[in-house]
């Protein structure tokens, strides 16, 4: 049989271990959430930068008439991009 003193140490150890493990879980989960939010923002910015590159009228190269998008095609592409459901 355990002495009364030994059982107190066991209870104290369990309480302190629970507090430490809860702190570790909170720390790691906050890092994961911050990282995932940052990656989500970067993907969103890349998406909009890509759209800007597609429809930039003053691009670095002067496209010929065969490469230019007419207004109807441009609107169709925009509608297609924004009508898709967002998976994130």
N, C-alpha and C positions, 0 to 999 in steps of 0.2 A: 504494500500500500504506500502511496505517495504521502510525503509530509505536506502539511498545509503550506509551508513556504515554497515547495517545489511547484505546487499547483498555481500559486500566484504568479510565479515566473512564466509558466505556460500561458496563462491568460494574458499577461503583459506582452509576451512574445507574439501571440496571435493578434492582439490589438495593434501593436506597432507594425507588424507585418502587413496587416490589412490596410493601414494608413499609407505605408510606403508603396504598396502595390497599386492602390487607388491613385496616388500621385503619379506613379509611372504611367498608368493607363491614360490619365488625363494629359500628361505631357506628350506622349507618343501620338495620341489621337489628334491633338491640336496641331502637331507638326504635319500629320497626314492631311488634315483638312486644309491647312494653309497651302500645302504643296498642290493638292488637287485643284483648289480655287485658282492658284497662279497658272497652272497648266491650262485650265479652262479659259482664263482671260487671254492667254497667249494664242490659243487656237482661234478664239473669236476675233482677235486683232488680225491674225494671219488671214482669216476668211475675208474680212472687210478690206484688207490691203489687196488681196487677190481680186476682189470685185473692182476696186479702184484701178488696178492695173489693167483689167479687161476693158473698162470703159473710159480710160484716160484719153481724152482727145488730143492732148499735147504730149504724146508719147515720144520716146527718144528716137524711134524710127518713124518715118512718115509712111504709113501703109498705103498701098495702092488702092484703087477702087474695088478690086476683087476682095480685099481683106477687110474693108470697112463694113460695119454693121449698120443696117438701116434701123430706123426708130422702132419698127414693129418687131424685128428680131431681138433688139435690145430689151424691149419691154417683155417679150416672151421669156427671155433668159432670166430676167429679174423676177418675174412671176413664178417661174419654175423653182428658182432658188429659195424664195421666201414662202412658197406654199408647202414645202416639205415639213414634216413634223420634226421637232428638235429632240434628238435622242438623249441629250444630257439633262 
